[in-house]
């Protein structure tokens, strides 16, 4: 297999090792996901035990997604899910895509670097635990896969995942030709009908009794999918039963009516090679199920796979945050699901269509299509948005007939224009395009129309989020110092990182205030909460500290006076704060703390320890609080690290352990410039790059000449 980006890793050794892993673990379904070159997306590369169509909802998994394979790679650990109940609790989006009783493990494939993850699925009948031997076998297999991937890369085969997953047979024993003839004779003597389908769902054997019951000859059935050759089986509920048999590896039963009134019972018995089906007449005909009110006669039913895809995407769209997240999700999941090669997502602003995201279009084509008037004749987008009715064009000739002036600069050959409407209000338009003519069946049009409504809701929320986030960021930056003063004998650097989740304003702050020519006051703090009130209080604290520093107050007095001011203001929020006076000439630092984590001091010889500062209560709680002062030497070459708790806090971790870990990290990085040092400290902040709290860091280094 060769992808557009280069050769794939679907070579013999990797495939064989993967198949061996699935076979030795007894898994009914296996999948190998590989990291894409940008290290942000996992793409399904190899699959066994199910057709590739089943994997459509999870063929591409963002590394930040709440999914077992993403967690396994991001956290470098084996993820075990013992039941569907556990899956629904911890991974609801995955549970929607795989709504069957099963057990699952996701294991990272890691060698000299992370490569991806292996996913293994068992029927629900297996024990709800994993033995140490099983775990060891899986981890050993993953190390073997990583080694083969690295050898493949070293040999020049490349490690770029293929565009489509490759289905790998695990292999099962087969009877001899004589046994097959005897088995066929045995089946023909049984009452009713018998047939066999492979894991792709195609008929591989049909008995004469099955042909009679199904009303078709063997030539008409062999090699076909039941829901294509037998239109009365083209119902989501029937296809769902087949999916349940393939994934769950448990016997499944359902009934179906062959027109006009012949009810048949289907018994499905699956294994790793396919499904054996017994067909018998239903003893008592159940009453026919009436069609839903208003459903058009003869309309093609929606396939179960499309329904699962829609449900999965709906769940994913509820989790996106900003407009860029919506664009990435549509590009990564909607485009592959419907076979599109191009995407344009535009927002309606001021009577024009502003392109906010695109894929598969050259820059010059985007420039020509951007900021077109809504009512231009160059594109159907405006009319579709005005009417709220999607427009589908299967080839350029069809487009030309409806829009003679249409811009066909991109070279695309088919288009789906999906208006994005929220509560009757146009939000924008989503255009999916194809590199060759493409027919849009009624079922695809129905699913795309439904999907457009979900995208519209997500895009509207995302636009509101981005607006609030930009406002919050602007306000936050206005309240933080634009530049830190330059002081002789002192190197100073600071960083502020907002949380990567949530849309509110943080209350973290820092400052450095000159004290004549030979000293400075350093302050860092964290206001409780993440909203405009927290930001406003942060501004008041900074102003109060500046005012009291100007009066040449001692560290404890600066905090005491600021504390009384906040108590008088009657704010419901409290503030942690660490204040330090640095005497550059004498090489001494005096600290006072109001409930803030202690600073970490790295001495010139490389040792690092937290400074023992007895903290008083946070500001704004007790107007008569006392703030003890601690003084430590500050030798030339030493570094002081001030920080807010977002840098060190982790769920379930002890705060003292986290501070000690920061001290070890500061000692380990060596004697580097403060700019490099602070980047090293921030690089590991937040698991998987996700920060649930703001981070402020201020580093002071006394220069040898100071």
N, C-alpha and C positions, 0 to 999 in steps of 0.2 A: 504494500500500500504506500502511496506517496501523496502527501498533503500539499496544499498550495504553499505552505511555508517551508517545506523540505521533507526529507525522508522520515518515516515514522519509525517507532521502536517495535512495531509489530513483526519482529523477525522470529525465526524458528526458536532459538533458545529461550527468549522471553515468553513466547506463547506456550512452549512446552512446560516451562517452570510454572507459569500461571495455571495451566490445566492440571499439572501435578498437584499444586496447592489445593485446588478445588476438590480434586478426586480424593486426596489423602485426608482431608478434613471432613469428608462426607457431606459437604455443603450442596444444597440443591441449586444454588445460584451463586455465581461469583462475578466480580467486576474489578477491573484495574483502572484507577483514575491517575492521570499524570498531570503535574503542574505545567501550565503553559509558560512560555519564556518570560512573561511579565511577572510571574510568581504571584498572581492575584486570582487565578482561576484554575480549577481542576476540571479536566475534560475526560470523559469516559473513553478509554482506549480499547480495552478487551472486555468481552462479556461471554459468559457461559451459562447454560441452563435456561435461557429465555430469549425470545426474539429481540432484536434491537429496538423495535417499536415500543416495547414495554419500558425501555430506559429513557424515552423522550423527556419526561418531566425532570429527570436528574442526569441528563447527559453532560451538562455543564453546571458546576457548583462553584460559586465564588468562595474564596478562601475564608471570607468573613461570615459566611452563611451559617445559620444554626442547623447544621447537618452532621451526622456521624463522621463521614469521610473528611469534612472540613475540620472538625474538632481533632480528629486523629492526626492530621498533618500539622495543624497550627499548634497544638499542645504536645505533639510528639508522644502520644500515648495510645494504647489500645482501648477502643471504645466498645463496650459490651452492652447490648440491649437484649434482655432475656424474654420479652413478651411484647405483644401489641399494646398492652396497657402502659408498659414502661415507655414504649415508643411515643404514644400519644402524650404522655406527660412531659418527656424531655425533648422530643423532636416532633412537634405537631405537624409541621409542614411535610416531613418525610412520611409520617403516618397517613397523611392525605394521599400521597402518591402511591403508597403501598398499604391499602386498607385490608390486610389479610393477617391472620394469626401466624406469627413467625418469630424467629430469633435471629439476631444479627450481630456481627462484629466488624468493626472497621479498624484496620491496623496500618500504621505509617510505614511506607517504604522509604527507608533512609539509609544512605551510605555516607559518603563524604559530604553530602548535602541532601536535603529532602527532595524526593522525586515524585511522591504522590501517596496513594493509599490503596490497599486491597479491601474490598467489601465482600463478605461472605454471609450467606443467608441460609438458614435451616428451617424446615417445617416446625410448627409449634410443638410437635410431639417430643422433641429432644429435651433433655434435662435443662432446667432453668439456671444452670450454672456452668462455668467453664473450669476444667481442671488445669492444674499447673502444667501437665504434659501437653494438653491442647494449646494452651497459651504459648508454651515454648516452641511447639511445632509451627504455629502461625508466625511467631516472631522470627524463627529461623528461615522460614520460607520467604518472608519479606526481605530479610538481609540478602538472601540469594537473588531475589529479583533486583534489588538495588545494585548488587555487584554486576549482574548481567547487563543492566541498563548502562552502567558506567563503562563496562567493557565495550558495549555497542557504540557509545559515544566516542571512546578512544579510538575505535576502529574506523571512525568516519561515517558510521551509519546515522548519526544524529540522534537527538532526543526530542524532536518536535512531534507532539501528538497528532495523530491522523484526524481528518475532519469528521469521519464517521466511525463509530465503534465497530470493531471486528468481532463477530461471534465465533468463539473457539469451542469446538466439540471436546468434551471431556473424554469420551470413549466408553463404550459398554460392550460386553460380550454378545455375540450374535449366534443363533443356532445355525446349523448346516442347512444346505439346500433340501436334503431329505426331510429334516425336521420341519422346515418351513412348509413343505407340501403336506406333511401329516397334520400340522397345525391348521392349515387352510381347510383341509377336509373336515377336521374336528369342528371348526367354526361354522362351516356350511351346514352341519347337522344340527346346530343349536337353533331353538326357536327365536324369533325376532331377528334383529340385525346386529352386525358387528362391524366396526371400522376402526381405523387407527389414524391419528393425526400426529405430525411432528411438532416440535416445540414452537415452530413458526405458525402452526395452526392449519397446515395444508394436509389434505387427505393423502395418505400413503397406502392405504388398503381399504377396500370396501367389499363386504360380502354381498351375495346376491339378495339376501334378506334385507340388508340395509338399503340397497338400491330400490327394492320394492317399497319399503316404508318411506323413503325420502322422495320417491317419484322421479329419480334420475338414473341414468345408466352410469356404469363405472367410468367410462370414458369422459362423461360430463363432469365427474366429481374429482377424479384423481388429479392431484397437483393444484387443486383450487382451495381457496379459503371458504369455509362453510357459509359465512355471512355474505359472500359474493356469489357463489353458485346457487345458494338456497336463500333467496331474498327474504323469505319469511323468518329466517334466523338472524336477520340484520337488525337486531335490537340490542341496546346497551346491556340489558340484564343478561342476555345469553352470552355475549362476549365477556362480560364480567365473570361468569361462571368458569369459562375457559381460562381466563387470567388467574382466577383463584386456584384452579387445578395446577397450572404451571408453576406459580410462585409458592403456593402452600404445600404442594406435593401430597395433598390429601384427596380422597375420593369426593366427588362433587356430583350433585343431582339437580336437574331442572326439567321442567316440562315446557313444550312449545306446541303451538297449533299450526299444522300444515294445512293451508287453505284447501277446501273451505271450512272443514270442521273435524279434521283428523288430529286428535291430540296424541302426542308421542312423549314418552319419558326417556331422558338421556342420562346415562350413568357414566361418569368419567373417572378413569383410573390412571393416574399419572405416575411416571417415574422419570429418571434422568434422560431418557431417550425420546420420550413422547407421551402420548395419551391413548389408552385403549378405551373405546366407547361402546357401550351396549345400548341398543335402541329397542324399545318395546312399546306396544300400544298402551295408552293409558286406560285403566280399567273403567273409570267413570269420567266422562268428559266434564271438566270444570267449566263454569259459565264464562263466556268470552269477556275479556276486559274491554270496556268501552274506551274509545279514544278520548283524550282530554278535550274539554270544550274549546272550540275555536281552532283546533289543530287542523291544518290543511290536509285534505285527502291526497294520498300518494306522495307526501313530502318525504324526502329521504331522512331516516332517523339519524340522530347524532351518534357517532361511534363512541363506545365506552372509553377508548383511548383519548379521544378528544375531550370527553368530559373530565377525565382525570387530569389532562393537561390544563384545562381551564381552572379546575379547583386548585391545582398546585400553583398556577400563576397567580390566582386570586390571593392565596395565602402569602405568596412572596411579595405581592404588591402592597399588602398591608404593613410590611416591615420596612419598606424603603423610606428614606428620610428626605433627601434633597432631590432637585430636578436631575442632577447628574446620576443619582442612584436609579431613578426611573428609566433614564435613557440606557444605562448599562444593563438593567434587567431586561428591557425590551430587546436590546441587541443580543444579549447572551442567551435568552430563553425563548422569546416569542419568534424571532427570526428563524432559528433552527427548527422550531416546532412546525412552522408552516413553509419551510423550504425557501425562505426569501433570502436574496443576496444583498438587498439594499434597504436602508431605513432613513427616513427624514421625519423628525419630530419638531413641529412648529407651534409656536404660541401666538395667539391672536392679540395684538397690541396696537392700539391707535389706528385701526383700520388696515393694518398690514399683518403679514405672516412672518414672524421672526424665527428663523431656524435656531433651535436651542441644542440640537444634537443630530448627528447623522452617522451612518456607517455605509461603506461600499460606494461612496460617491467621490469623484475627484474634486479638488478644491475649486476649480473654475466653474464646475456645474453648481456647486453649493453657492458660490458668489452670485450666479445668475438667478438662482431660485430664491435667494434670501431677500426679505423685506418687500416681496411683491404685494400689491394691493389685494385685498380680499376678493374683490370683484373682477380681477383680471381674467382675460380669456386665455391666458397662457397656461393655466393649470386648472383642473377640476376642484382643487382644494377649497377655494372660496365658496363655490356653489354647494359642495358637500357640507361645509361647515354651516352655511346659512340654512340649508334644508334639514340638516341633521340626518340625512340619508347617506349611507356609505355608497361609494362608487367603485365598481370593479371593471377593469379593462384587461382582457386576456391577451391582446397583442397590439402593436402600434397602429394597425389599420383601424381597429375598434376605437382607439383613442382619437385618431384623426377624424373619424366620422363625427364624433361628438364634440371635439375641440380642435378645429382645423388649425388654430394658431398655437397649439400646445408646444411648450418647449421640450424637445426630446434630446437635449444636449448631453444627457447622461449615458445614452446608449441602452437604457433599460427597455425591456420588451413586454412587460406586464406590470400592472399596478393595482394596489388596493388602497383606496383613500378612505380612512376611517375617521369620521368626525368625533371629536372629544367634547362631549356635552355634559355639564353638571347642573342639575336642577333647571334645565331649559336654557342655561347660559353657556355659550360657546367658550371653550378653554383653548382649544388648539386642534391640530390635525396630525394624525399618524399615518404615514405613507409607507407601505411595504412594497418593494419592487423586486423584479426578477430579471435575470440576465437572458432568459429565453421565454417564449410565449408560455403562458401558464393558465390552465383552466381552473376556475373557482367553483367547485361543486356547491350545491345548496348547503350541505352540512358545514363546509368550511366557512361559507359566508355567515352562517348563523353563529358559529363559534367566534369568528373575528368581530362580528357586531357586538356580541356580549363582552368580548375582551376589551373592546374600545371603551365601553362604559367603565370598566375597572381601571383602565389606564387613565381615563379622564379624572376619576376620583383621586387616584394616587398623584397625578400630576398637579392637581389643584392644591392638595395638601402639601406637596413638595414645594410648590411655588411660594405658598404662605410661609413654610418653614424657612426657605432661603431668604425671604424678605426679613423675617424676624431675626434670623441668624446674622445677616449683614448689619442690621440695626444694632444688635447686641454687640457685635464685634467692633463696630465704629465707636459705640459708647465706651466699651471696655478700653479700647486703645486711647481714647481721649482722656480717660481717667488715669492711665499709667504714664510714667515719665517718658517723654519722647527720647531724651538722651540722658545718659549718666555723666556726671561731671568728671573731668580728667584731673587726677590728683597725683602729685609727685610722690613717688615711693609706693604707689598702690596701683595694681592692675585690677580692673573691675569689669565683669561681664554679667549680663542677666538674660533670662529667657522666660517667656510666658507662653504656655501651650493651653488652648481651650480644650474642654472635654470633647471627645469625638461622638458623644451621644447627647441627645437632648438639644433644646433650642433656646435655653435661657442664658442669662448673663451671669458670669461668675463673679465672685467677690475677692479673688486672690489679688494681692498687690505687693509691690516692693518699692524701695526708694533708697537713694543715697544722697545725703545732704552734707556739703562741705562745712567743716568747723574750723574756720580760719585757714591757715596754710599748712598746718601740721596735723590735722585730724579730720574725721568724718563720722557721720551718724548713719548707720545702716539699719533699715527697718524692713520687715517682711510680715505679712499677715494674711488672714483668711476670714472673710465675713461669712457667717452662716447663711446658707441658702444660695439659690441660683436664680435670681430675678432682678428686676429693676430696683427694688428696695435694697437688695444686697449691694448692688453697684453704687447706689446713692450713698449708702452708709460707708462704703469703702472710700469714696471721695471725701466724706466728712472726717474719717479717721486720718487720712493722709494730710488733710489741711490742719487738723488739730496737732498732729505730731510736728509738722513744720513750724507751727506757731510756738510750741513749747520748746523746741530745739533752738529757736531764735532767742529765747530767753536764757539760754545757757544752763538749762536744767540738767540735773543728773539723770541717769537712765531710769531709776525707780520713780523719780518725780515726773518725767515725761509720760510714763504709763499711768501714774496715779491721776494726773490732771486730765489726760485723755479719757480715762475711765470715768471720772466724775462728769465730764461733759456728755459722754454717751448715756450715762445713767439719767442725767437731767433731760436729755432728749426723749427718753422713754421709749426707745426702740425695742421691738420684740425680738430683735436679732442680737446675737452676741458675736464677738470678734476675738479670734486668737491673734496674738501679735508678739513678735520678738524684736527687741530694740537693742542696738549695740553702739557703744562709743569707741571709736578706734583712735588711739594715740599712735600715730605713725612714727614719731621721733623716739618715744620711749619703748615702742614695741609692746603695747599692752592693749587689751580689749576688755571693756566692762559690759556685761550683759544684764538685761532684765526681761523676764518672759511673762506673758499673760496667756497661759494655757497653750503655748505653741510648742511644737516639737523642737528639741534642742539642736543647735548647730553642730556640724561636724568639723573638727579641726585636724588637718593633715600637717604634720610637722615636716621640717626640711629633710629629715632622714627617711621619710616614707611611711611612718606609722600614722594611723588615723583613728580617732576616737570621738564619740559624741561629748560635747562640753557639758559638764555637770552644772546645770542651771536649775535651781529650784523654782518651778513655775508658780505664779499666782493664778487666780481664776481668770477666765476670759474677760475681756472688757465689756462693760455694760451690765454686769450682773450685780456686783456688790460695790456701791460707791465708796466704801471705806476699805477696800481691799489693799493689801500690802504686797509689793513686788520685790522680793529679795534680789540683791545684786551679786553677781559672780564675776571675778576678774581672772583672766588667763594671759600668759605671755603670747606674743605674736611675733615670732622670730622671722628674720629675712628668709624668703623662700617658702614660708608656711602659707597654707590655703585655708580659708574659712568658707564653708558651704552653708548658706541659708536656703531653706526650701519650705514649701507647703506640703500638707499631708498627701496630696495627689501623687507626689513622686514616689512615696513609699508604701502607701496602703494597698493591701490586697485582701480580698474576701477570705475570712477565716484565719488570717495570719496575725501573729502577735506583734504589736506595735514596736516593742523593744527589739524583737528579732529583725524587723524590717529596718530599723535604724542601724542596728549592728551590721546588717548586710550592706547598707549604703556606705558605712564606714570602711568595710572591707573592699568595696568597689573603688572608693576614693583612694585607698592605699595601693590598690593593684594597678591603677592606670598610669602611675609613674609621674615624673616631673614634666608635665606638658604645659603649653600655653593655656590660659583659662578658657579661650574660645574652643580649643579642642577638647579640653577636659569637660566642659559643660555639655557638649554634644554627646560625649561618651556616657555621661550620667543619664541623659534623656533618652538615649537610644533604646534602653530596655524598659522604659516607663510604660506600664500598661500591658497585660498579656495580649499577644497577637496584635499589638499596635492599637488596641481599643482602650481609651481612657474614659472612665466614668466620672472623673473629677478634673477640675482645672489644675494646672501645675505652674508654680512660679519658683524660679531658682535664681539665687544671687551668689556669685562667687567673688571673694576678695583674695588677692594674692599680694603679700608684701614683697616688693622687689628687693634684691640683695642690697641695692643702694639706698633703700628707704630708711 
